[in-house]
Amino acid sequence: MQSKRKHCASMDEVRAEIDALDRQIVALLADRLHYIDEAARLKRSRDTVRDEARIDDVLAKVKAEAGRLGADSEVIAKAYAALIEASIAHEFATFDRLKKAR
């Protein structure tokens, strides 16, 4: 995904750019949640929902990508840590719902 960073002439332009990015981010997060649901469907044990090694791996990759893009890797990592925790909670709920339905 190529960055389209530009200088804005007004706050209205800044807000419009942020709103456009937010729409893209929400679409990507919806796709990510689909794969969280897939993980819940495929996992056989509730004990495997939270995977500390995977969390560490994702955060390391996110920090590296943020650094590559010249973004503040700590800010990105904090946002991702919150996303991961929310995703894990969602996966637990999905896992429980799917396994109860059987």
FIGUMI-972332 format. One record per residue (C-alpha): residue number from 1; residue in three letters; x negated, y negated, z negated. Coordinates in steps of 0.001 Angstrom, whole numbers. Layout:
// FIGUMI-972332
NUM:ALA:X:Y:Z $
...
// end
This chain:
// FIGUMI-972332
1:MET:0:0:0 $
2:GLN:-1607:-3222:1161 $
3:SER:-1385:-6225:-1148 $
4:LYS:236:-9361:264 $
5:ARG:-963:-11840:-2363 $
6:LYS:-540:-15455:-1408 $
7:HIS:-605:-18898:-2927 $
8:CYS:2869:-20229:-3622 $
9:ALA:3929:-23826:-3149 $
10:SER:6658:-23825:-5814 $
11:MET:8078:-21934:-8778 $
12:ASP:11058:-20978:-6612 $
13:GLU:8646:-19266:-4233 $
14:VAL:6860:-17529:-7142 $
15:ARG:10197:-16267:-8474 $
16:ALA:11325:-15089:-5046 $
17:GLU:8072:-13127:-4618 $
18:ILE:8435:-11573:-8082 $
19:ASP:12075:-10655:-7372 $
20:ALA:11060:-8982:-4113 $
21:LEU:8312:-7033:-5884 $
22:ASP:10724:-6017:-8643 $
23:ARG:13078:-4502:-6064 $
24:GLN:10187:-2465:-4652 $
25:ILE:9019:-1430:-8121 $
26:VAL:12515:-280:-9107 $
27:ALA:12740:1841:-5951 $
28:LEU:9359:3419:-6742 $
29:LEU:10364:4024:-10362 $
30:ALA:13558:5720:-9185 $
31:ASP:11429:8017:-7024 $
32:ARG:9107:8661:-9979 $
33:LEU:12082:9592:-12173 $
34:HIS:13224:12057:-9523 $
35:TYR:9911:13877:-9933 $
36:ILE:10218:13719:-13721 $
37:ASP:13554:15508:-13274 $
38:GLU:11835:18036:-11006 $
39:ALA:9216:18652:-13701 $
40:ALA:11965:19233:-16274 $
41:ARG:13633:21693:-13924 $
42:LEU:10432:23623:-13261 $
43:LYS:9017:23800:-16783 $
44:ARG:9918:26928:-18709 $
45:SER:9104:25696:-22206 $
46:ARG:10083:22492:-23994 $
47:ASP:6610:22520:-25545 $
48:THR:5133:21722:-22136 $
49:VAL:7098:18510:-21610 $
50:ARG:4563:16353:-23452 $
51:ASP:1107:17023:-21993 $
52:GLU:-1594:14902:-23621 $
53:ALA:-4226:15865:-21055 $
54:ARG:-1919:14768:-18230 $
55:ILE:-1160:11485:-20026 $
56:ASP:-4893:10773:-20350 $
57:ASP:-5431:11686:-16691 $
58:VAL:-2628:9404:-15454 $
59:LEU:-3850:6484:-17575 $
60:ALA:-7429:6933:-16362 $
61:LYS:-6267:6967:-12734 $
62:VAL:-4075:3904:-13275 $
63:LYS:-6911:1961:-14910 $
64:ALA:-9268:2886:-12087 $
65:GLU:-6754:1813:-9442 $
66:ALA:-6066:-1455:-11257 $
67:GLY:-9799:-2137:-11397 $
68:ARG:-10166:-1326:-7701 $
69:LEU:-7434:-3872:-6942 $
70:GLY:-8954:-6527:-9192 $
71:ALA:-6045:-6427:-11639 $
72:ASP:-6278:-6487:-15437 $
73:SER:-6587:-2765:-16151 $
74:GLU:-5604:-3140:-19820 $
75:VAL:-2325:-4874:-18966 $
76:ILE:-1555:-2234:-16344 $
77:ALA:-2477:589:-18746 $
78:LYS:-189:-827:-21454 $
79:ALA:2714:-1056:-19001 $
80:TYR:2026:2488:-17828 $
81:ALA:1790:3813:-21382 $
82:ALA:5304:2470:-22002 $
83:LEU:6473:3972:-18683 $
84:ILE:4970:7338:-19601 $
85:GLU:6645:7384:-23030 $
86:ALA:10019:6498:-21487 $
87:SER:9471:9167:-18826 $
88:ILE:8676:11788:-21448 $
89:ALA:11836:10916:-23387 $
90:HIS:13814:11187:-20132 $
91:GLU:12179:14521:-19324 $
92:PHE:13014:15924:-22779 $
93:ALA:16663:14895:-22322 $
94:THR:16772:16356:-18820 $
95:PHE:15052:19569:-19916 $
96:ASP:17530:20018:-22760 $
97:ARG:20527:19320:-20512 $
98:LEU:19342:21702:-17810 $
99:LYS:18444:24528:-20164 $
100:LYS:21721:24159:-22091 $
101:ALA:23656:24431:-18815 $
102:ARG:22244:27928:-18167 $
// end
